[in-house]
Amino acid sequence: SQTPDVVADTLAEMDPEHADEYHERADAYEAKIEAAGEDAEQRLATIPEQRRVLVTSHDAFRYLERRFDVEVQAIQGISTVAEATTGDIDRIADLLAKRDVRAVFVESSVPRKTIDAVVDAAERKGANVRVGGELFSDAAGDEGTPEGTYLGMFEHNVDALVEGLR
């Protein structure tokens, strides 16, 4: 079952009088999620496959690889604490230069030092790469902003990827 359904079911059990409303809202939200996913699929497919590579500091975006055919290359693996080695930086810099990937991305919750080191190394190898923006992974945006919601974060990330990698 999808998360909105689980929430609606739980709320309906606690407040049976409003069960129909909870389920209607869950259905409406699921439809928004589905529409955002379909839009993302179409937009991400416009990025040339060779350059459809998401490079970030750590491995927080595997769902994009599984669902949207975006190759994910994390400099540090899954850890946000581990330090990247010079080998890690060179491996990613080589990939950027070889595949003409035009952007790498910082994460809202991770310092950008490692990403800057990769950009420098890639430029020394002849790549034309820049920081394509900030992605939201472990932390949402500020309250009251679109990025402060799940859908807003997702749509922001897709916008940044399409703009940066195309």
DSSP file with accessible surface (Angstrom, degrees, kcal/mol):
  #  RESIDUE AA STRUCTURE BP1 BP2  ACC     N-H-->O    O-->H-N    N-H-->O    O-->H-N    TCO  KAPPA ALPHA  PHI   PSI    X-CA   Y-CA   Z-CA
    1    1 A S              0   0  122      0, 0.0     2,-0.1     0, 0.0     5,-0.0   0.000 360.0 360.0 360.0 144.2    0.0    0.0    0.0
    2    2 A Q    >>  -     0   0  121      1,-0.1     4,-1.9     4,-0.0     3,-0.6  -0.419 360.0-110.8 -72.7 152.6    1.2    3.5   -0.7
    3    3 A T  H 3> S+     0   0  105      1,-0.2     4,-2.6     2,-0.2     5,-0.2   0.881 116.1  55.6 -54.8 -44.5    2.0    5.8    2.2
    4    4 A P  H 3> S+     0   0   19      0, 0.0     4,-2.7     0, 0.0    -1,-0.2   0.903 108.2  50.4 -59.0 -35.6   -1.0    8.2    1.7
    5    5 A D  H <> S+     0   0   37     -3,-0.6     4,-2.9     2,-0.2    -2,-0.2   0.905 109.4  50.2 -65.4 -41.5   -3.3    5.1    1.9
    6    6 A V  H  X S+     0   0   72     -4,-1.9     4,-2.4     2,-0.2     5,-0.2   0.933 112.9  46.4 -62.8 -43.8   -1.6    4.0    5.1
    7    7 A V  H  X S+     0   0   75     -4,-2.6     4,-2.8     2,-0.2     5,-0.2   0.941 113.6  48.4 -63.4 -46.7   -2.0    7.5    6.6
    8    8 A A  H  X S+     0   0    3     -4,-2.7     4,-2.7    -5,-0.2    -2,-0.2   0.919 111.7  49.7 -61.3 -42.8   -5.6    7.7    5.5
    9    9 A D  H  X S+     0   0   70     -4,-2.9     4,-2.0     2,-0.2    -1,-0.2   0.915 112.4  47.7 -62.2 -42.7   -6.4    4.2    6.9
   10   10 A T  H  X S+     0   0   66     -4,-2.4     4,-1.8     2,-0.2    -2,-0.2   0.933 114.0  45.7 -65.1 -46.8   -4.8    5.1   10.3
   11   11 A L  H  X S+     0   0   65     -4,-2.8     4,-2.3     1,-0.2    -1,-0.2   0.891 110.7  54.3 -64.1 -38.6   -6.6    8.4   10.5
   12   12 A A  H  < S+     0   0   13     -4,-2.7     7,-0.2    -5,-0.2    -1,-0.2   0.878 107.4  50.8 -63.8 -37.0   -9.9    6.7    9.5
   13   13 A E  H  < S+     0   0  157     -4,-2.0    -1,-0.2     1,-0.2    -2,-0.2   0.895 115.6  42.2 -65.7 -38.0   -9.5    4.2   12.3
   14   14 A M  H  < S+     0   0  144     -4,-1.8    -2,-0.2     1,-0.2    -1,-0.2   0.777 131.7  23.5 -78.2 -28.1   -8.9    7.0   14.8
   15   15 A D    ><  +     0   0   48     -4,-2.3     3,-1.9    -5,-0.2    -1,-0.2  -0.578  67.3 171.3-139.9  70.7  -11.6    9.2   13.4
   16   16 A P  G >  S+     0   0   94      0, 0.0     3,-1.6     0, 0.0     4,-0.3   0.789  72.9  69.7 -58.3 -27.7  -14.2    7.0   11.6
   17   17 A E  G 3  S+     0   0  165      1,-0.3     3,-0.2     2,-0.1    -5,-0.1   0.801 108.9  34.9 -60.9 -28.7  -16.6    9.9   11.2
   18   18 A H  G <> S+     0   0   58     -3,-1.9     4,-1.9    -7,-0.2     3,-0.4   0.154  81.4 118.4-111.9  19.3  -14.3   11.6    8.7
   19   19 A A  H <> S+     0   0   21     -3,-1.6     4,-2.3     1,-0.2     5,-0.2   0.879  73.4  53.7 -55.6 -44.3  -12.9    8.4    7.0
   20   20 A D  H  > S+     0   0  124     -4,-0.3     4,-2.5     1,-0.2    -1,-0.2   0.904 107.8  50.8 -60.8 -39.8  -14.2    9.3    3.6
   21   21 A E  H  > S+     0   0   83     -3,-0.4     4,-2.4     2,-0.2    -1,-0.2   0.908 109.1  50.8 -64.1 -42.1  -12.5   12.6    3.7
   22   22 A Y  H  X S+     0   0   51     -4,-1.9     4,-2.2     1,-0.2    -1,-0.2   0.925 112.8  46.1 -62.2 -42.6   -9.2   11.1    4.6
   23   23 A H  H  X S+     0   0   57     -4,-2.3     4,-2.5     2,-0.2    -2,-0.2   0.887 111.0  52.1 -70.0 -36.6   -9.4    8.6    1.8
   24   24 A E  H  X S+     0   0  130     -4,-2.5     4,-2.3    -5,-0.2    -1,-0.2   0.922 111.7  46.6 -63.2 -43.8  -10.4   11.2   -0.8
   25   25 A R  H  X S+     0   0  164     -4,-2.4     4,-2.5     2,-0.2    -2,-0.2   0.890 111.5  51.5 -66.6 -38.3   -7.5   13.4    0.2
   26   26 A A  H  X S+     0   0    8     -4,-2.2     4,-2.7     2,-0.2    -2,-0.2   0.926 110.4  48.8 -63.8 -43.1   -5.1   10.4    0.0
   27   27 A D  H  X S+     0   0   95     -4,-2.5     4,-2.0     1,-0.2    -2,-0.2   0.913 111.6  49.5 -62.3 -42.1   -6.4    9.5   -3.4
   28   28 A A  H  X S+     0   0   54     -4,-2.3     4,-1.8     2,-0.2    -2,-0.2   0.911 112.2  47.6 -64.4 -40.5   -5.9   13.1   -4.6
   29   29 A Y  H  X S+     0   0   84     -4,-2.5     4,-2.4     1,-0.2    -2,-0.2   0.915 109.4  52.8 -69.0 -40.7   -2.4   13.3   -3.2
   30   30 A E  H  X S+     0   0   48     -4,-2.7     4,-2.6     1,-0.2    -1,-0.2   0.893 107.2  53.4 -60.1 -38.2   -1.5    9.9   -4.8
   31   31 A A  H  X S+     0   0   61     -4,-2.0     4,-2.5     2,-0.2    -1,-0.2   0.899 108.3  49.8 -63.8 -39.1   -2.7   11.3   -8.2
   32   32 A K  H  X S+     0   0  132     -4,-1.8     4,-2.5     2,-0.2    -2,-0.2   0.909 111.0  49.3 -64.9 -41.1   -0.4   14.3   -7.7
   33   33 A I  H  X S+     0   0   50     -4,-2.4     4,-2.3     2,-0.2    -2,-0.2   0.933 112.0  48.2 -63.1 -45.0    2.5   12.0   -7.0
   34   34 A E  H  X S+     0   0   99     -4,-2.6     4,-2.4     2,-0.2    -2,-0.2   0.923 112.0  49.0 -62.2 -44.1    1.7    9.9  -10.0
   35   35 A A  H  X S+     0   0   54     -4,-2.5     4,-2.5     1,-0.2    -1,-0.2   0.913 110.7  50.4 -63.7 -41.5    1.4   13.0  -12.3
   36   36 A A  H  X S+     0   0    6     -4,-2.5     4,-2.6     1,-0.2    -1,-0.2   0.897 110.6  50.5 -63.5 -39.4    4.7   14.4  -11.0
   37   37 A G  H  X S+     0   0    7     -4,-2.3     4,-2.5     2,-0.2    -2,-0.2   0.912 110.7  47.8 -64.8 -42.6    6.4   11.1  -11.7
   38   38 A E  H  X S+     0   0   95     -4,-2.4     4,-2.0     2,-0.2    -2,-0.2   0.917 113.1  48.6 -65.4 -41.2    5.1   10.9  -15.2
   39   39 A D  H  X S+     0   0   73     -4,-2.5     4,-2.5     1,-0.2     5,-0.2   0.929 111.9  49.4 -62.6 -45.2    6.2   14.5  -15.8
   40   40 A A  H  X S+     0   0    1     -4,-2.6     4,-3.2     1,-0.2     5,-0.3   0.910 107.8  54.3 -61.6 -41.9    9.7   13.8  -14.4
   41   41 A E  H  X S+     0   0   97     -4,-2.5     4,-1.6     1,-0.2    -1,-0.2   0.938 112.0  43.8 -59.2 -46.0   10.0   10.7  -16.6
   42   42 A Q  H  < S+     0   0  137     -4,-2.0     4,-0.4     1,-0.2    -1,-0.2   0.920 117.2  45.1 -65.5 -43.7    9.3   12.7  -19.7
   43   43 A R  H >< S+     0   0   66     -4,-2.5     3,-1.2     1,-0.2     4,-0.2   0.903 112.1  49.7 -70.6 -42.6   11.5   15.6  -18.8
   44   44 A L  H >< S+     0   0    1     -4,-3.2     3,-1.6     1,-0.3    -1,-0.2   0.835 102.0  63.9 -66.6 -29.9   14.5   13.5  -17.6
   45   45 A A  T 3< S+     0   0   62     -4,-1.6    -1,-0.3    -5,-0.3    -2,-0.2   0.682  89.4  69.2 -67.1 -15.7   14.3   11.5  -20.8
   46   46 A T  T <  S+     0   0   73     -3,-1.2    -1,-0.3    -4,-0.4    -2,-0.2   0.628  79.0  92.5 -77.2 -12.6   15.2   14.7  -22.7
   47   47 A I  S <  S-     0   0    1     -3,-1.6     5,-0.2    -4,-0.2   119,-0.1  -0.702  95.7-104.2 -79.4 127.8   18.7   14.6  -21.2
   48   48 A P    >>  -     0   0   56      0, 0.0     3,-1.3     0, 0.0     4,-0.7  -0.269  28.7-124.0 -53.0 135.3   21.0   12.8  -23.6
   49   49 A E  G >4 S+     0   0  135      1,-0.3     3,-1.1     2,-0.2    -2,-0.0   0.858 108.8  59.2 -54.0 -39.6   21.6    9.3  -22.2
   50   50 A Q  G 34 S+     0   0  106      1,-0.3    -1,-0.3     2,-0.0    51,-0.1   0.856 114.5  36.7 -57.7 -35.6   25.4    9.7  -22.1
   51   51 A R  G <4 S+     0   0   32     -3,-1.3     2,-2.6     1,-0.1    -1,-0.3   0.383  83.1 108.6-100.3   3.3   25.0   12.8  -19.9
   52   52 A R    <<  +     0   0   28     -3,-1.1    19,-2.2    -4,-0.7     2,-0.5  -0.369  50.2 128.0 -80.8  64.2   22.1   11.5  -17.8
   53   53 A V  E     -a   71   0A   0     -2,-2.6     2,-0.7    17,-0.2    19,-0.2  -0.983  49.0-152.7-126.6 123.4   24.4   11.0  -14.8
   54   54 A L  E     -a   72   0A   0     17,-3.5    19,-3.0    -2,-0.5     2,-0.5  -0.867  14.0-171.9 -98.2 114.2   23.7   12.4  -11.3
   55   55 A V  E     +a   73   0A   0     -2,-0.7    50,-2.7    48,-0.3     2,-0.3  -0.947  18.1 150.4-109.0 121.9   26.9   13.1   -9.4
   56   56 A T  E     -a   74   0A   0     17,-1.3    19,-2.3    -2,-0.5    20,-0.2  -0.865  56.1-100.3-137.0 175.0   26.5   14.1   -5.7
   57   57 A S  S    S+     0   0    1     48,-0.4    19,-3.1    -2,-0.3     2,-0.3   0.917 100.6  18.8 -66.5 -47.0   28.6   13.7   -2.6
   58   58 A H  S    S-     0   0    7     17,-0.2     2,-1.7    16,-0.1    20,-0.3  -0.875  87.4 -96.5-131.6 165.9   26.7   10.7   -1.2
   59   59 A D        +     0   0   34     18,-2.9     3,-0.1    -2,-0.3    15,-0.1  -0.520  69.5 124.8 -85.2  80.2   24.3    8.0   -2.4
   60   60 A A        +     0   0   29     -2,-1.7     3,-0.2     1,-0.1    -1,-0.2   0.362  61.8  63.7-115.4   4.6   20.9    9.4   -1.6
   61   61 A F    >>  +     0   0    1     -3,-0.2     3,-1.5     1,-0.1     4,-0.9   0.052  50.5 124.0-124.6  27.0   19.2    9.3   -5.0
   62   62 A R  H 3> S+     0   0   80      1,-0.3     4,-2.5     2,-0.2     5,-0.2   0.803  70.1  69.2 -59.0 -27.1   19.1    5.6   -6.1
   63   63 A Y  H 3> S+     0   0   74      1,-0.2     4,-2.5     2,-0.2     5,-0.4   0.864  95.7  54.5 -61.0 -31.5   15.3    5.9   -6.5
   64   64 A L  H <> S+     0   0    1     -3,-1.5     4,-2.2     2,-0.2     6,-0.9   0.892 108.5  48.5 -67.8 -36.8   16.0    8.2   -9.5
   65   65 A E  H  X S+     0   0   65     -4,-0.9     4,-1.0     4,-0.2    -2,-0.2   0.937 115.7  43.2 -66.9 -46.1   18.2    5.5  -11.0
   66   66 A R  H  < S+     0   0  186     -4,-2.5    -2,-0.2     1,-0.2    -1,-0.2   0.907 126.9  28.5 -67.4 -43.4   15.6    2.8  -10.5
   67   67 A R  H  < S+     0   0   98     -4,-2.5    -3,-0.2    -5,-0.2    -2,-0.2   0.830 131.5  27.8 -91.3 -32.0   12.5    4.8  -11.6
   68   68 A F  H  < S-     0   0   15     -4,-2.2    -3,-0.2    -5,-0.4    -2,-0.1   0.249  96.8-114.1-123.6  11.4   13.8    7.3  -14.1
   69   69 A D     <  +     0   0  100     -4,-1.0     2,-0.6     1,-0.2    -4,-0.2   0.901  63.6 146.7  57.1  42.9   16.9    5.8  -15.8
   70   70 A V        -     0   0    2     -6,-0.9     2,-0.3    -8,-0.1    -1,-0.2  -0.966  48.3-130.5-109.1 118.0   19.3    8.4  -14.3
   71   71 A E  E     -a   53   0A  53    -19,-2.2   -17,-3.5    -2,-0.6     2,-0.5  -0.537  21.4-149.8 -68.9 130.5   22.7    6.9  -13.5
   72   72 A V  E     -a   54   0A   0     -2,-0.3     2,-0.5   -19,-0.2   -17,-0.2  -0.908  16.4-178.7-108.4 126.6   23.7    7.8   -9.9
   73   73 A Q  E     -a   55   0A  44    -19,-3.0   -17,-1.3    -2,-0.5     2,-0.5  -0.961   7.7-166.7-124.9 108.7   27.4    8.2   -9.1
   74   74 A A  E     -a   56   0A   8     -2,-0.5     3,-0.3   -19,-0.2   -17,-0.2  -0.845  13.9-152.3 -98.3 131.0   28.1    9.1   -5.4
   75   75 A I  S    S+     0   0    1    -19,-2.3    10,-0.3    -2,-0.5   -17,-0.2   0.917  95.5  26.1 -66.3 -43.0   31.6   10.3   -4.6
   76   76 A Q  S >  S-     0   0   26    -19,-3.1     3,-0.7     1,-0.4    -1,-0.2   0.260 102.5-126.8-105.7   6.9   31.5    9.0   -1.0
   77   77 A G  T 3   -     0   0   31     -3,-0.3   -18,-2.9     1,-0.2    -1,-0.4  -0.472  65.9 -33.0  76.3-147.4   29.0    6.1   -1.2
   78   78 A I  T 3  S+     0   0  137    -20,-0.3    -1,-0.2    -2,-0.1     2,-0.2   0.738 111.4  96.1 -85.1 -19.6   26.2    6.2    1.3
   79   79 A S    <   -     0   0   43     -3,-0.7    -3,-0.1     1,-0.1   -20,-0.1  -0.482  49.8-168.0 -77.6 136.0   28.0    7.9    4.2
   80   80 A T  S    S+     0   0   66     -2,-0.2    -1,-0.1     1,-0.1    -3,-0.1   0.455  91.2  50.1 -93.5  -3.0   27.7   11.6    4.7
   81   81 A V  S    S+     0   0  119     -5,-0.1    -1,-0.1     2,-0.1    -2,-0.0   0.773  85.9  95.1-103.3 -34.3   30.5   11.5    7.3
   82   82 A A  S    S-     0   0   46     -6,-0.1     2,-0.3     1,-0.1    -6,-0.0  -0.242  74.9-121.7 -62.8 145.9   33.2    9.5    5.4
   83   83 A E        -     0   0  130      1,-0.0     2,-0.2    31,-0.0    -1,-0.1  -0.676  23.3-118.5 -86.8 141.1   35.8   11.5    3.6
   84   84 A A        -     0   0   19     -2,-0.3     2,-0.2     1,-0.1    -8,-0.1  -0.549  27.6-133.6 -75.0 143.4   36.3   11.0   -0.2
   85   85 A T     >  -     0   0   77    -10,-0.3     4,-2.2    -2,-0.2     5,-0.2  -0.499  23.7-108.8 -90.1 166.5   39.7    9.7   -1.2
   86   86 A T  H  > S+     0   0  117      1,-0.2     4,-2.8     2,-0.2     5,-0.2   0.865 122.9  57.1 -62.8 -31.6   41.7   11.2   -4.1
   87   87 A G  H  > S+     0   0   41      2,-0.2     4,-2.4     1,-0.2    -1,-0.2   0.897 105.1  49.7 -64.2 -40.8   40.8    8.0   -5.9
   88   88 A D  H  > S+     0   0   43      2,-0.2     4,-2.0     1,-0.2    -2,-0.2   0.927 112.8  46.9 -61.8 -45.5   37.1    8.6   -5.5
   89   89 A I  H  X S+     0   0   28     -4,-2.2     4,-2.7     1,-0.2    -2,-0.2   0.932 113.4  47.7 -64.8 -44.0   37.6   12.2   -6.8
   90   90 A D  H  X S+     0   0   72     -4,-2.8     4,-2.6     2,-0.2     5,-0.2   0.897 108.9  54.9 -64.5 -39.1   39.7   11.0   -9.8
   91   91 A R  H  X S+     0   0  103     -4,-2.4     4,-1.8     2,-0.2    -1,-0.2   0.944 113.6  40.6 -59.9 -46.3   37.2    8.3  -10.7
   92   92 A I  H  X S+     0   0    0     -4,-2.0     4,-2.7     2,-0.2    -2,-0.2   0.914 113.1  54.0 -71.5 -40.0   34.3   10.8  -10.8
   93   93 A A  H  X S+     0   0    0     -4,-2.7     4,-2.3     1,-0.2     5,-0.2   0.913 108.5  50.5 -60.7 -41.0   36.4   13.4  -12.6
   94   94 A D  H  X S+     0   0   82     -4,-2.6     4,-2.8     2,-0.2     5,-0.2   0.921 110.4  49.6 -61.2 -44.5   37.3   10.9  -15.3
   95   95 A L  H  X S+     0   0   32     -4,-1.8     4,-2.5    -5,-0.2     6,-0.3   0.927 110.0  50.7 -61.4 -44.1   33.6   10.0  -15.8
   96   96 A L  H  X>S+     0   0    0     -4,-2.7     5,-1.5     1,-0.2     4,-0.7   0.918 114.8  43.0 -60.5 -45.2   32.6   13.6  -16.1
   97   97 A A  H ><5S+     0   0   34     -4,-2.3     3,-0.5    -5,-0.2    -2,-0.2   0.930 115.8  47.6 -67.9 -44.9   35.3   14.3  -18.7
   98   98 A K  H 3<5S+     0   0  179     -4,-2.8    -2,-0.2     1,-0.2    -1,-0.2   0.886 120.3  36.0 -65.0 -40.4   34.7   11.1  -20.7
   99   99 A R  H 3<5S-     0   0   56     -4,-2.5    -1,-0.2    -5,-0.2    -2,-0.2   0.390 103.6-122.6 -99.9   3.8   30.9   11.4  -20.8
  100  100 A D  T <<5 +     0   0   60     -4,-0.7     2,-0.4    -3,-0.5    -3,-0.2   0.877  42.2 178.5  57.2  39.5   30.7   15.2  -21.2
  101  101 A V      < -     0   0    1     -5,-1.5    -1,-0.2    -6,-0.3    27,-0.1  -0.622  14.1-161.3 -73.8 129.2   28.5   15.5  -18.0
  102  102 A R        +     0   0  100     -2,-0.4    28,-1.4    63,-0.2     2,-0.3   0.562  59.6  31.6 -95.3 -12.0   27.9   19.2  -17.6
  103  103 A A  E     -b  130   0B   0     26,-0.2   -48,-0.3   -50,-0.2     2,-0.3  -1.000  48.9-166.3-149.5 148.9   26.9   19.5  -14.0
  104  104 A V  E     -b  131   0B   0     26,-2.1    28,-3.7    -2,-0.3    29,-0.5  -0.835  26.5-132.2-121.9 166.1   27.3   18.0  -10.6
  105  105 A F  E     -     0   0B   0    -50,-2.7   -48,-0.4    -2,-0.3     2,-0.2  -0.948   4.7-144.9-132.1 141.7   25.1   18.7   -7.6
  106  106 A V  E     -b  134   0B  12     27,-2.1    29,-3.1    -2,-0.4     2,-0.4  -0.633  24.3-127.8 -93.2 158.3   25.4   19.7   -4.0
  107  107 A E  E >   -b  135   0B   4      3,-0.4     3,-1.6    -2,-0.2    29,-0.2  -0.864  13.5-125.6-109.6 146.1   23.0   18.5   -1.4
  108  108 A S  T 3  S+     0   0   37     27,-2.8    28,-0.1    -2,-0.4    -1,-0.1   0.764 110.6  39.5 -60.4 -25.3   21.1   20.7    1.0
  109  109 A S  T 3  S+     0   0   52     26,-0.3    -1,-0.3    30,-0.1    27,-0.1   0.304 105.4  73.4-109.8   9.8   22.4   18.7    4.0
  110  110 A V  S <  S-     0   0   13     -3,-1.6    -3,-0.4   -52,-0.0   -53,-0.1  -0.982  83.4-111.1-129.6 132.2   26.0   18.0    2.9
  111  111 A P        -     0   0  104      0, 0.0     3,-0.4     0, 0.0     4,-0.3  -0.260  23.9-135.2 -57.7 149.3   29.0   20.4    2.8
  112  112 A R  S  > S+     0   0  118      1,-0.2     4,-2.6     2,-0.1     5,-0.2   0.394  75.0 105.7 -92.8   4.8   30.1   21.1   -0.8
  113  113 A K  H  > S+     0   0  138      1,-0.2     4,-1.9     2,-0.2    -1,-0.2   0.896  82.9  46.3 -52.2 -45.9   33.9   20.7   -0.3
  114  114 A T  H  > S+     0   0   14     -3,-0.4     4,-2.1     1,-0.2    -1,-0.2   0.907 111.0  51.7 -68.3 -39.9   34.0   17.3   -2.1
  115  115 A I  H  > S+     0   0    0     -4,-0.3     4,-2.5     1,-0.2    -1,-0.2   0.923 108.8  51.2 -62.6 -42.8   31.9   18.5   -5.0
  116  116 A D  H  X S+     0   0   57     -4,-2.6     4,-2.4     1,-0.2    -1,-0.2   0.901 108.3  52.4 -61.8 -38.1   34.2   21.5   -5.5
  117  117 A A  H  X S+     0   0   32     -4,-1.9     4,-2.4    -5,-0.2    -1,-0.2   0.895 109.3  49.6 -65.1 -38.1   37.2   19.2   -5.5
  118  118 A V  H  X S+     0   0    0     -4,-2.1     4,-2.9     2,-0.2     5,-0.2   0.919 109.5  51.0 -66.9 -43.2   35.6   17.0   -8.2
  119  119 A V  H  X S+     0   0   13     -4,-2.5     4,-2.5     2,-0.2    -2,-0.2   0.945 111.8  47.7 -59.8 -46.0   34.8   20.0  -10.3
  120  120 A D  H  X S+     0   0   83     -4,-2.4     4,-1.8     1,-0.2    -2,-0.2   0.931 113.9  46.7 -60.0 -46.7   38.4   21.2  -10.1
  121  121 A A  H  X S+     0   0    1     -4,-2.4     4,-0.9     1,-0.2    -1,-0.2   0.900 112.5  50.1 -64.0 -41.0   39.7   17.7  -10.9
  122  122 A A  H ><>S+     0   0    0     -4,-2.9     5,-2.6     1,-0.2     3,-0.6   0.902 108.0  52.6 -66.4 -39.7   37.3   17.4  -13.9
  123  123 A E  H ><5S+     0   0  100     -4,-2.5     3,-1.7     1,-0.2    -1,-0.2   0.889 104.7  55.9 -63.3 -37.4   38.3   20.8  -15.3
  124  124 A R  H 3<5S+     0   0  187     -4,-1.8    -1,-0.2     1,-0.3    -2,-0.2   0.772 106.0  52.8 -64.4 -23.0   42.0   19.7  -15.2
  125  125 A K  T <<5S-     0   0   89     -4,-0.9    -1,-0.3    -3,-0.6    -2,-0.2   0.293 129.4 -97.5 -93.9   6.3   41.0   16.7  -17.3
  126  126 A G  T < 5S+     0   0   68     -3,-1.7    -3,-0.2     1,-0.3     2,-0.1   0.509  75.1 144.2  95.1   4.4   39.3   19.0  -19.9
  127  127 A A      < -     0   0   15     -5,-2.6     2,-0.8    -6,-0.1    -1,-0.3  -0.474  46.6-142.8 -76.7 149.4   35.7   18.7  -18.7
  128  128 A N        +     0   0  130    -32,-0.2     2,-0.3    -2,-0.1    -1,-0.1  -0.827  47.9 147.1-108.3  86.1   33.3   21.7  -18.9
  129  129 A V        +     0   0    3     -2,-0.8     2,-0.3   -10,-0.2   -26,-0.2  -0.905  22.4 176.3-128.2 150.3   31.4   21.0  -15.7
  130  130 A R  E     -b  103   0B 118    -28,-1.4   -26,-2.1    -2,-0.3     2,-0.7  -0.906  45.5 -84.5-141.1 170.4   29.8   23.2  -13.1
  131  131 A V  E     -b  104   0B  34     -2,-0.3   -26,-0.2   -28,-0.2     3,-0.1  -0.731  38.9-160.9 -78.5 119.2   27.8   22.9   -9.9
  132  132 A G  E     -     0   0B  14    -28,-3.7     2,-0.3    -2,-0.7   -27,-0.2   0.425  48.8 -79.3 -86.6  -0.1   24.2   22.6  -11.3
  133  133 A G  E     -     0   0B  27    -29,-0.5   -27,-2.1    31,-0.1     2,-0.4  -0.779  56.0 -53.8 132.8-176.4   22.5   23.5   -8.1
  134  134 A E  E     -b  106   0B  89     -2,-0.3     2,-0.3   -29,-0.2   -27,-0.2  -0.867  42.7-158.8-105.8 132.5   21.4   22.2   -4.8
  135  135 A L  E     -b  107   0B   0    -29,-3.1   -27,-2.8    -2,-0.4     2,-0.5  -0.825  15.0-129.3-107.3 151.5   19.3   19.1   -4.4
  136  136 A F        +     0   0   19     -2,-0.3     4,-0.1    17,-0.3    21,-0.1  -0.861  47.0 135.7-100.9 128.2   17.2   18.1   -1.4
  137  137 A S  S    S+     0   0   28     -2,-0.5    -1,-0.1     2,-0.3     3,-0.0   0.471  74.3  17.9-131.5 -74.0   17.7   14.6    0.0
  138  138 A D  S    S+     0   0  101      1,-0.1     2,-0.4     2,-0.0    -2,-0.1   0.590 126.1  40.4 -85.0 -12.9   17.9   14.2    3.7
  139  139 A A  S    S-     0   0   44      0, 0.0    -2,-0.3     0, 0.0   -31,-0.2  -0.999  76.1-130.7-139.9 140.5   16.3   17.5    4.6
  140  140 A A        -     0   0   56     -2,-0.4     8,-0.3     1,-0.2     3,-0.1  -0.306  35.0 -95.3 -79.3 169.9   13.4   19.5    3.2
  141  141 A G        -     0   0   15      6,-3.2    -1,-0.2     1,-0.2     3,-0.1  -0.083  63.2 -57.0 -72.8-178.1   13.5   23.1    2.3
  142  142 A D    >   -     0   0  128      1,-0.1     3,-2.0     2,-0.1     6,-0.3  -0.293  65.7 -92.8 -63.8 146.2   12.4   25.9    4.6
  143  143 A E  T 3  S+     0   0  195      1,-0.3    -1,-0.1    -3,-0.1     4,-0.1  -0.283 113.5  28.1 -57.8 138.0    8.8   25.8    5.9
  144  144 A G  T 3  S+     0   0   82      1,-0.3    -1,-0.3    -3,-0.1    -2,-0.1   0.377 100.2 102.6  89.4  -6.3    6.5   27.7    3.7
  145  145 A T  S X  S-     0   0   48     -3,-2.0     3,-1.8     1,-0.1    -1,-0.3  -0.740  84.8-113.8-102.1 158.5    8.5   27.2    0.5
  146  146 A P  G >  S+     0   0   88      0, 0.0     3,-1.7     0, 0.0     6,-0.4   0.901 118.4  58.6 -55.7 -37.4    7.6   24.7   -2.2
  147  147 A E  G 3  S+     0   0   49      5,-0.3    -6,-3.2     1,-0.3     6,-0.1   0.559  87.6  76.8 -71.3  -7.0   10.8   22.7   -1.3
  148  148 A G  G <  S+     0   0   29     -3,-1.8     2,-0.3    -6,-0.3    -1,-0.3   0.460  91.8  64.3 -79.9  -0.6    9.4   22.4    2.3
  149  149 A T  S <> S-     0   0   75     -3,-1.7     4,-2.7    -4,-0.1     5,-0.2  -0.841  90.9-115.7-118.9 160.2    7.1   19.7    1.0
  150  150 A Y  H  > S+     0   0  122     -2,-0.3     4,-2.5     1,-0.2     5,-0.2   0.956 116.8  43.6 -57.9 -52.4    7.8   16.2   -0.5
  151  151 A L  H  > S+     0   0   20      1,-0.2     4,-2.8     2,-0.2     5,-0.2   0.903 113.3  52.2 -63.6 -38.6    6.4   17.1   -3.9
  152  152 A G  H  > S+     0   0    7     -6,-0.4     4,-2.4     2,-0.2    -5,-0.3   0.907 110.6  47.5 -63.3 -42.2    8.1   20.5   -3.9
  153  153 A M  H  X S+     0   0   30     -4,-2.7     4,-2.6    -7,-0.3   -17,-0.3   0.939 113.4  48.7 -62.1 -47.3   11.4   18.9   -3.2
  154  154 A F  H  X S+     0   0   16     -4,-2.5     4,-2.4    -5,-0.2    -2,-0.2   0.943 113.3  45.6 -59.6 -48.7   10.9   16.3   -5.9
  155  155 A E  H  X S+     0   0   89     -4,-2.8     4,-2.6     1,-0.2    -1,-0.2   0.892 112.0  52.1 -65.6 -38.3    9.9   18.8   -8.5
  156  156 A H  H  X S+     0   0   49     -4,-2.4     4,-2.6    -5,-0.2    -1,-0.2   0.932 110.2  49.0 -60.3 -47.0   12.8   21.1   -7.5
  157  157 A N  H  X S+     0   0    3     -4,-2.6     4,-2.5     2,-0.2    -2,-0.2   0.916 111.6  48.2 -61.5 -43.2   15.3   18.3   -7.9
  158  158 A V  H  X S+     0   0    3     -4,-2.4     4,-2.8     2,-0.2     5,-0.3   0.936 111.2  51.1 -63.5 -45.1   13.9   17.3  -11.3
  159  159 A D  H  X S+     0   0   77     -4,-2.6     4,-2.5     1,-0.2     5,-0.2   0.930 111.4  48.2 -56.0 -46.0   14.1   20.9  -12.5
  160  160 A A  H  X S+     0   0   14     -4,-2.6     4,-2.7     1,-0.2     5,-0.2   0.913 112.6  48.2 -63.8 -42.7   17.7   21.2  -11.3
  161  161 A L  H  X S+     0   0    0     -4,-2.5     4,-2.7     2,-0.2     5,-0.4   0.934 113.6  45.7 -64.6 -46.8   18.7   17.9  -13.0
  162  162 A V  H  X S+     0   0    1     -4,-2.8     4,-1.6     1,-0.2    -2,-0.2   0.947 117.1  44.7 -63.4 -46.2   17.0   18.8  -16.4
  163  163 A E  H  < S+     0   0  145     -4,-2.5    -1,-0.2    -5,-0.3    -2,-0.2   0.914 119.8  41.2 -63.0 -44.0   18.5   22.3  -16.4
  164  164 A G  H  < S+     0   0    3     -4,-2.7    -2,-0.2    -5,-0.2    -1,-0.2   0.855 121.4  36.3 -76.3 -35.0   22.0   21.2  -15.3
  165  165 A L  H  <        0   0    0     -4,-2.7   -63,-0.2    -5,-0.2    -3,-0.2   0.692 360.0 360.0 -97.4 -20.0   22.4   18.1  -17.4
  166  166 A R     <        0   0  128     -4,-1.6    -3,-0.1    -5,-0.4    -2,-0.1   0.942 360.0 360.0 -70.3 360.0   20.7   18.8  -20.7
